[in-house]
């Protein structure tokens, strides 16, 4: 089940922080399955796509208040 819209970013940020910690600790060299390895590769692509929106989103957030 996906995140509820009211806590989507909060929950995802916590999960991404956990993934970052695992990467920093080298916990990706012995992934349990092809699917987990594929997900890590896809995660990098998704993060890069999110960063494409960084300036636009931050500008809108900064102008919100």
C-alpha positions in Angstrom: 0.0 0.0 0.0 1.3 3.4 -0.9 1.7 6.4 1.4 -1.3 8.6 2.2 -1.0 12.0 0.5 -0.9 13.9 3.7 2.2 12.1 4.9 3.8 11.0 1.6 6.9 13.1 1.7 7.5 12.7 5.4 7.3 8.9 5.2 9.4 8.7 2.0 12.1 11.0 3.4 12.5 8.6 6.4 12.7 5.6 4.0 15.3 7.4 1.8 17.4 8.3 4.8 17.4 4.6 5.7 18.5 3.8 2.2 21.2 6.4 2.3 22.5 4.9 5.5 22.5 1.4 4.0 24.5 2.7 1.0 27.0 4.5 3.2 27.5 1.3 5.2 28.0 -0.7 2.0 24.8 -2.8 2.5 24.2 -3.0 -1.2 26.9 -5.4 -2.2 25.0 -8.6 -1.3 21.4 -7.8 -2.1 19.0 -10.7 -1.6 17.5 -10.7 -5.0 17.5 -9.4 -8.5 14.4 -7.4 -7.7 16.1 -5.6 -4.8 19.2 -4.8 -7.0 16.9 -3.5 -9.8 15.0 -1.4 -7.2 18.2 0.2 -6.1 19.2 1.1 -9.7 15.7 2.4 -10.3 15.9 4.5 -7.1 18.9 6.3 -8.5 16.9 7.2 -11.6 14.0 8.4 -9.6 16.1 10.5 -7.4 17.7 12.1 -10.4 14.3 12.8 -11.9 13.1 14.4 -8.6 16.2 16.6 -8.6 15.2 17.9 -12.0 12.3 19.6 -10.2 14.3 20.9 -7.2 14.5 24.6 -8.2 10.9 24.8 -9.3 9.5 23.2 -6.2 11.8 25.2 -3.8 10.8 28.4 -5.5 7.1 27.6 -5.1 7.6 26.5 -1.5 9.6 29.7 -0.7 6.9 31.9 -2.3 4.1 30.0 -0.4 4.5 32.2 2.7 
